[in-house]
Amino acid sequence: MLGLSNQHSLVGSTFLERTFHLSEQGTTIRRELLAGLTTFVSMAYILFVNPTILGASGMDKGAVFTATALSAIIGCLLMAFLANYPIAIAPGLGDNAFFTYSVVLGMGISWEKAMTGVVVAAILFTILSFLKIREIVIDAIPRDLKLAMAAGIGIFIAFVGLQGGGLVVANKSSLVAIGALNVSTTWLTIFGILVIGMLMARKIPGAIFIGLVSTTVVGLITGLIKAPSKIISLAPSLGPTFGAGLKHFPSLVDPQMWAVVLIFLLVAFFDTAGTLIGLAQQAGIMKNNKMPRIGRALMADSLSMLAGSVMGTTPTSAYVESSAGIAVGGRTGLTALTTGLLFVLSMLFSPLLTVVTSQVTAPALIIVGVLMVSALRDIQWQRFEIALPAFLVVIGMPLTYNISYGIAFGFLTYPIMMTVAGKRKEVNGIMWALLFIFVILLYVLNLMPKS
């Protein structure tokens, strides 16, 4: 029996070696499994944050929980077997914020129709990835604007967290003001920020997830959060959200819907690319300033986005939290595979959704905002023709409460500023095309009479 067990272990090791090329990447099965666990713990918060944000649009939180887990599973498995990268995929925070706060609440479009926009964007996204057009356009966008988009979305997400946690409230005279500190739940948010912040400062893996759990426990002990009736259950049904986006294709006759499609396409276009490149550099995957198998990685991302949109969640993205797994030695797709399998197990814990309130998820949003805004340090602020468009992207998102406006401000001013500065040759044809696309976009979103 012992010999049979050893034989099975050897066969399994051989399969993993042949599939993921562990020796070639200088890693081991144990190290990859540990890296996968670390990545999962670092990003597991999305299971509870995504339903909270999309729930604000009217979507069923239980169905979104299941769709979030399934799209993460699909994305991680595709990344593992198609690209052999230690990078996990799940629904992105920037995209779900745009979906809820800009499209549904801001433009007054129902979540079902908005999901149709996600489905169409995912279809186009997959086609563009297959034709490698995505790689061409990504290369054409100035690095500074990509960095500004990441930072702007980070500040927007943090602002949403500050609101949800009660730290920032509306004010008629000054637009915003500090929240009421005599409200107990606000202090629950402050506790969460401090816990996650201290764990991050100590470089503890899974700091955000641990902080989320700690805040929930404190809320339960103090009675600020009502205890769930049970902890383990079968995953909620996808029924309330599955295929909703496929049923409203006739709504695409509305020009506003194409504005929604375009923004989802653009944000998804740039989000994963920047994250992939940064993580690849960290993992030592880059070769001659190029990323091997990037086409396969982008295809994994687009296919998981398509699957997620059909099930009922916003676009998926490569997760920057994968850096935690890479930091402990993850180098191959076995890391992503491990993360995906852990998402399978996580589907049993949907009852915990009731205890993960907005005050619990707010600290996670704020901390993720901190991580994303770090992109600001690499922008060429000394060049004003670049600084102004980048600044307008960053400041436009939170102050207009709309991600699309922030992106538009930067893409409209960049070609003009570069031309005035005598750098017109540095502006490629794709950037000029995007300028006109965003002129049309702003008209449709803001100036065109509503039907």
Disulfide bonds with the S-S distance in Angstrom:
none
